């Protein structure tokens, strides 16, 4: 009688040629790490979107707070000018508890008027701000003068067809009111350095003025651009006020205004706001 093994495989059943191999060690761990990284990235994206949404939702409140602080600083500065019609460029700091606002007070006699200023002063300003030759800058001003109307001082830079950086410099240098040449007492630091091409000229000029020395008479300042202080006997009629405030979250805000003492028929409020700009953000960080 033939003997049959109970569990024997049929002859036709294929046999494994090699032993089973386990996956390399660490493959599962690598897969887990990739999954964790993907989930982390997704969580970061979601958190960033949530923060942006919250920031956008809170922006009107921050803007309203900035507007109130800047307007208060502008009003206080205008009231200060009623008592101190100062021919000098100055900076004031106003405090409310732990908060502070800064205001630059610039007489109109320290900035360049697009009509009243001598052509040479306007040409030098444009040539140095836009890096043009003297002839190119003169042609730009002559083309603008040939128009049937003069644009608003804040639109002069656009009418001159300037690049953005030069346009900002020109806007910051123009006045609502001014003389043929600049009063060295009233010129802000950045304009003084631009016209003289000397980085510390503002401090030098202020030192001479404090000692009673005329920087124009000494030849330190170009008499084609600057006039002696005694030429400006009357108090300035217009002032530019530039208020800055930093919000608790570190955002910097600014608002410009022009006030006038010559545009009211009465003296109940000597200084009138003749122009107030929009509240603009200047980025993050401390006061520049």
C-alpha positions as CSV (number, residue, x, y, z in Angstrom):
1,X,0.0,0.0,0.0
2,X,1.3,3.4,-1.0
3,X,2.0,5.9,1.8
4,X,0.7,9.5,1.3
5,X,2.0,12.4,3.3
6,X,-1.1,14.4,4.5
7,X,0.3,17.8,4.1
8,X,2.5,17.3,1.1
9,X,2.1,20.0,-1.7
10,X,1.1,19.0,-5.2
11,X,4.0,18.7,-7.6
12,X,2.6,21.5,-9.7
13,X,2.4,24.1,-6.8
14,X,5.2,26.7,-7.3
15,X,7.7,26.8,-4.5
16,X,9.2,30.0,-3.1
17,X,12.6,30.5,-4.5
18,X,13.7,33.1,-1.9
19,X,13.0,33.8,1.7
20,X,10.6,36.7,2.6
21,X,12.5,40.1,3.1
22,X,11.4,42.6,5.7
23,X,11.2,46.3,4.7
24,X,14.4,48.3,5.5
25,X,14.6,49.4,9.1
26,X,13.7,53.1,9.5
27,X,11.3,53.3,6.5
28,X,8.3,53.4,8.7
29,X,9.9,56.1,10.8
30,X,10.7,58.2,7.7
31,X,7.1,57.9,6.5
32,X,5.9,59.1,9.9
33,X,8.3,62.1,9.9
34,X,7.1,63.1,6.5
35,X,3.5,62.9,7.6
36,X,4.3,65.0,10.7
37,X,6.1,67.6,8.6
38,X,3.2,67.8,6.1
39,X,0.7,68.3,9.0
40,X,2.9,70.9,10.6
41,X,3.1,72.9,7.3
42,X,-0.7,72.7,7.0
43,X,-1.1,73.9,10.5
44,X,1.2,76.8,10.0
45,X,-0.6,77.9,6.8
46,X,-3.9,77.7,8.7
47,X,-2.5,79.7,11.6
48,X,-1.1,82.4,9.2
49,X,-4.4,82.7,7.4
50,X,-6.2,83.1,10.8
51,X,-3.7,85.8,11.9
52,X,-4.2,87.7,8.6
53,X,-7.9,87.5,9.0
54,X,-7.8,88.8,12.6
55,X,-5.4,91.6,11.5
56,X,-7.7,92.6,8.7
57,X,-10.7,92.6,11.1
58,X,-8.8,94.8,13.6
59,X,-7.3,97.2,11.1
60,X,-10.2,99.7,11.1
61,X,-9.9,100.0,14.9
62,X,-6.1,100.5,14.7
63,X,-6.6,103.1,11.9
64,X,-9.2,104.9,14.0
65,X,-6.9,105.0,17.0
66,X,-4.0,106.3,14.8
67,X,-6.2,109.0,13.3
68,X,-7.3,110.2,16.7
69,X,-3.7,110.4,18.0
70,X,-2.3,112.1,14.9
71,X,-5.1,114.6,14.7
72,X,-4.6,115.5,18.4
73,X,-0.9,116.0,17.8
74,X,-1.7,118.3,14.8
75,X,-4.2,120.3,16.8
76,X,-1.8,120.8,19.7
77,X,0.9,121.9,17.3
78,X,-1.3,124.4,15.6
79,X,-2.3,125.8,19.1
80,X,1.4,126.0,20.0
81,X,2.0,128.0,16.8
82,X,-0.6,130.5,17.8
83,X,1.6,131.4,20.8
84,X,4.9,130.9,19.1
85,X,5.0,131.9,15.4
86,X,8.5,130.5,15.0
87,X,10.6,130.9,11.8
88,X,12.6,127.8,12.7
89,X,12.2,124.2,11.7
90,X,11.4,122.3,14.9
91,X,10.3,118.9,16.2
92,X,7.8,118.5,19.0
93,X,6.9,115.5,21.1
94,X,3.5,115.2,22.6
95,X,2.7,112.6,25.3
96,X,-0.5,110.9,26.5
97,X,0.3,108.6,29.3
98,X,2.7,105.9,27.9
99,X,2.0,107.0,24.3
100,X,3.9,109.6,22.3
101,X,3.5,111.4,19.0
102,X,6.1,113.5,17.2
103,X,5.4,116.5,15.0
104,X,7.8,118.2,12.5
105,X,6.9,121.8,12.2
106,X,8.3,123.3,8.9
107,X,7.7,126.9,8.0
108,X,6.7,127.3,4.3
109,X,9.8,129.6,3.9
110,X,11.9,126.5,4.3
111,X,10.4,124.6,1.4
112,X,10.4,125.3,-2.3
113,X,7.3,126.9,-3.8
114,X,6.7,125.7,-7.4
115,X,5.9,129.3,-8.6
116,X,7.4,131.8,-6.2
117,X,10.8,130.1,-6.0
118,X,13.5,131.3,-8.3
119,X,14.1,129.0,-11.3
120,X,17.6,128.2,-10.2
121,X,16.3,126.9,-6.9
122,X,13.7,124.8,-8.6
123,X,16.2,123.5,-11.1
124,X,18.7,122.5,-8.4
125,X,16.0,120.7,-6.4
126,X,14.8,118.7,-9.4
127,X,18.3,117.9,-10.8
128,X,19.5,116.5,-7.4
129,X,16.3,114.7,-6.5
130,X,15.8,113.1,-10.0
131,X,19.5,112.9,-10.9
132,X,19.0,115.0,-14.0
133,X,21.4,117.4,-15.7
134,X,20.9,121.1,-15.2
135,X,19.6,121.4,-18.7
136,X,17.2,118.5,-18.3
137,X,15.8,119.8,-15.1
138,X,15.3,123.3,-16.6
139,X,13.4,121.9,-19.5
140,X,11.1,120.0,-17.2
141,X,10.2,123.2,-15.3
142,X,9.8,125.2,-18.5
143,X,7.4,122.6,-19.9
144,X,5.4,122.7,-16.7
145,X,5.3,126.5,-16.8
146,X,4.0,126.5,-20.3
147,X,0.8,124.8,-19.2
148,X,-2.3,126.9,-18.9
149,X,-2.6,126.1,-15.2
150,X,-0.3,125.2,-12.4
151,X,-1.2,121.9,-10.6
152,X,-1.6,121.6,-6.9
153,X,1.8,121.5,-5.1
154,X,1.2,117.8,-4.3
155,X,0.6,117.0,-7.9
156,X,3.7,118.8,-9.3
157,X,5.8,115.6,-9.0
158,X,3.3,113.7,-11.2
159,X,3.2,116.6,-13.7
160,X,7.0,116.4,-13.9
161,X,6.8,112.7,-14.8
162,X,9.3,111.5,-12.3
163,X,10.2,108.0,-11.0
164,X,8.6,107.1,-7.7
165,X,11.6,107.8,-5.5
166,X,12.3,111.2,-7.0
167,X,8.6,112.0,-6.8
168,X,8.5,111.4,-3.1
169,X,11.5,113.7,-2.6
170,X,9.9,116.5,-4.6
171,X,6.6,116.1,-2.8
172,X,8.4,116.4,0.6
173,X,10.3,119.5,-0.6
174,X,7.4,121.6,-2.0
175,X,5.6,124.4,-0.2
176,X,2.1,126.0,-0.3
177,X,3.8,129.3,0.3
178,X,7.4,130.5,0.0
179,X,9.8,133.1,-1.2
180,X,12.3,133.3,-4.1
181,X,15.0,131.7,-1.9
182,X,15.0,129.6,1.2
183,X,15.2,130.8,4.8
184,X,18.1,128.7,6.3
185,X,16.4,128.7,9.7
186,X,13.3,126.9,8.3
187,X,14.8,124.3,6.0
188,X,14.4,120.7,7.2
189,X,17.5,118.4,7.5
190,X,16.8,116.2,4.5
191,X,16.3,119.2,2.1
192,X,19.4,121.0,3.5
193,X,21.5,118.0,2.8
194,X,20.0,117.4,-0.6
195,X,20.7,121.0,-1.8
196,X,24.1,121.3,-0.3
197,X,25.2,117.6,-0.9
198,X,26.7,117.7,2.6
199,X,25.4,115.1,5.1
200,X,25.9,117.2,8.3
201,X,25.2,120.6,6.9
202,X,21.9,121.0,8.8
203,X,23.7,120.7,12.2
204,X,26.5,123.1,11.0
205,X,24.0,125.7,9.9
206,X,22.0,125.5,13.1
207,X,25.2,125.9,15.2
208,X,26.1,129.1,13.2
209,X,22.6,130.5,13.6
210,X,22.7,129.9,17.4
211,X,25.9,131.9,17.5
212,X,24.3,134.8,15.5
213,X,26.3,134.0,12.4
214,X,24.7,134.2,8.9
215,X,25.6,131.1,7.0
216,X,24.8,132.8,3.7
217,X,27.0,135.8,4.4
218,X,29.9,133.5,5.2
219,X,29.6,131.7,1.9
220,X,28.7,128.4,3.6
221,X,25.3,128.3,1.8
222,X,24.8,129.2,-1.9
223,X,23.2,132.7,-2.1
224,X,21.4,131.5,-5.3
225,X,19.4,129.1,-3.2
226,X,19.3,130.6,0.3
227,X,18.7,134.1,1.6
228,X,19.9,135.8,4.7
229,X,17.6,135.4,7.7
230,X,16.9,139.1,8.0
231,X,15.2,139.0,4.6
232,X,12.3,137.2,6.3
233,X,11.1,139.8,8.7
234,X,7.5,138.7,9.1
235,X,6.5,135.4,10.7
236,X,5.8,132.6,8.2
237,X,2.2,132.5,6.9
238,X,2.1,128.8,6.3
239,X,3.5,125.8,8.1
240,X,3.7,122.1,7.3
241,X,2.9,119.9,10.2
242,X,4.0,116.2,9.9
243,X,2.7,114.0,12.7
244,X,4.0,110.5,13.5
245,X,2.7,108.0,15.9
246,X,3.6,104.3,16.6
247,X,0.8,102.0,17.6
248,X,1.2,99.4,20.3
249,X,1.7,96.6,17.7
250,X,4.7,98.5,16.3
251,X,3.1,100.0,13.2
252,X,4.2,103.5,12.3
253,X,1.6,106.0,11.1
254,X,1.9,109.5,9.6
255,X,-0.4,112.4,8.7
256,X,0.6,115.7,7.1
257,X,-1.3,119.0,7.2
258,X,-0.8,122.6,6.2
259,X,-1.9,125.4,8.4
260,X,-2.2,129.1,7.5
261,X,-2.4,132.3,9.5
262,X,-3.2,134.4,6.4
263,X,-6.4,132.7,5.0
264,X,-9.0,133.8,7.6
265,X,-10.9,137.1,7.7
266,X,-10.9,137.0,11.6
267,X,-8.5,136.2,14.4
268,X,-10.8,133.9,16.5
269,X,-8.7,130.9,15.3
270,X,-5.5,132.4,13.9
271,X,-4.3,129.2,12.3
272,X,-6.5,127.4,9.8
273,X,-6.0,123.9,8.4
274,X,-6.0,124.5,4.7
275,X,-5.1,121.0,3.8
276,X,-5.0,117.7,5.7
277,X,-3.6,114.5,4.1
278,X,-4.6,110.9,4.6
279,X,-3.4,108.8,7.4
280,X,-0.7,106.5,5.9
281,X,1.3,103.6,7.3
282,X,5.1,103.8,7.3
283,X,5.8,100.1,8.1
284,X,6.9,98.4,11.3
285,X,9.6,99.3,13.8
286,X,10.7,102.3,15.9
287,X,10.4,105.9,14.9
288,X,13.0,106.6,12.2
